[in-house]
Every structure is written in structure tokens, then in C-alpha cells.
Amino acid sequence: MDKERIFEAAHAVADAARRAVLPYFRTDNLGADNKLEGGFDPVTEGDRAAERAMRDVLSELCPEDAVLGEEYGTRPGTSGLTWVLDPIDGTRGFLSGTPTWGVLIALSDETGPVYGLIDQPYIGERFEGGLGRAGLTGPQGSRPLAVRGERPLEECILFSTAPDMGTPDEVAAFDEVARRARLTRYGMDCYGYALIALGQIDLVIEAGLAPYDIHAPIAVIEAAGGIVTDWQGGPAHGGGRVVAAAGRAQHMAALELLSRFG
């Protein structure tokens, strides 16, 4: 595995996504469509333009690698490596003008993600993790990433994208953890995972995720010393129910409550 090639490609992909998506942000030119009958799962022209730009870079720099993206599906490869892309994680936030959506880029093998970026184009922050790297670059310069470490659940800050994130049982399970946490906040999308790696918060708990939602966060958080599993403590890169933690104590406390709900 050529690390320098991977770093070069990942940052080129993130740069291309920034250029493609920012012209759509906080404009009337979103071209939003709803992908979910009976609900609301938006996709915008920004999503599509960003993923096309990302795929173009990968076709040029990494033609032998597979690609899995939210908007355009799977491109097969021959290397055993797959780039997992979410052009806008948090499209609802993007539509609303909030700056907490992000571009997710991960490189994964058969065991899961080995490297990832969480990029926020509008703020200009880029969180990087894996293959020996764990750092943030942004308007205030560069700094290493490190989780805040173990602490009791009663002292934890807990994030989730929405209070109605899944089935009634999943919501009830989350509420069990939230009742014990010191502070619960909603609506950060992938930025919540970045804040774990930055050492600002303790837990993110979600359900109903797709692989492209979680591969990059797994790589970044684990590189910063954190933990990401499913609600039973197993691998999370398949998506579904996910708990990300800044330390073993809060991870185990959350699992004990969540696992009661199957």
C-alpha cells in the first residue's frame, strides 16, 4: 500500500469536492429532489456535482481501485481497495444553510476503513486519520487529533443527528443513554464524529447509517484514539447502528444500555 499515493489522491478528491459543492451552498440553485417516498431524503445538484468531481479524480489517479459512492453506486476495481464517498453528509443541513455538513472520503480494504477524511468546505476544516496520520487543518492552522479519553457517562457530552433517528426501539435505547449523559445535542451530522476526534465531545450514537456515512468517521476517530462499533460492540463499517466514543468507559456504559434493545 503506497501511503503517499493514498494521501495525494484523498486530498485531491477533497479539493475537487470543495470546488464542486461550494457554488451551491446558501444559494437558490440547489436543485433539490426527494429520494424517499413517504419521507424526506433530499439530494441536491451539489451532491451530484461533488461526487462526479470526486470520481473523476479517482479515475485519473487510482483507476485500479473500486469506488462506492452514495449517489452513483459502485465502480469495480482490481486492487482490493475501495474508496467510499459521501459527497455531502448532512444534505438536510446543507439545504438549511448550516455549516456542519461535510464531505466524507475513506479508503477501505476487506477489513474496513484504513484511512479517511472528514472535510467541511465552507469552514475550511479537514480532519484526517489513518496510516499514521491524525490531524486537523483549518483556518487556525494545523493541530493533532486526540480524543478526550475515558470519563463516566454522567460527565459525557452526547451527540446524534436527530432525536427520531430510527425505530421506536432505537429511539428508546438512545433516550436511555441521553438521560444519563450530562449534555445531549442534535443536528451535527458528520461534524459530531469530527468533534470526538478533536477531543471536544464523548459520544455519538446513531442508527440507520449506510457504509458511506461511517467509513471516514471510523478511520478518523480510531486514528485519534477513539472507538467505533455497532451497538453490540462489533464492527461498524457495514453501517446500521453505530456508537462512537472517546474512551472505553463511556463506550462500555453506552453499550450496556443500548444492547438491551437487541
Secondary structure by P-SEA (a helix, b strand, c coil): ccaaaaaaaaaaaaaaaaaaccccccccccccccccccccccccaaaaaaaaaaaaaaaaccccbbbbbcccccccccccbbbbbcccccaaaaaaccccbbbbbbbbccccccbbbbcccccbbbbbbccccccccccccbbbbbcccccccccbbbbccccccccaaaaaaaaaaaaacccccccccaaaaaaaaaccccccccccccccccaaaaaaaaaabbbbbcccccccccccbbbbbccaaaaaaaaaaaaccc
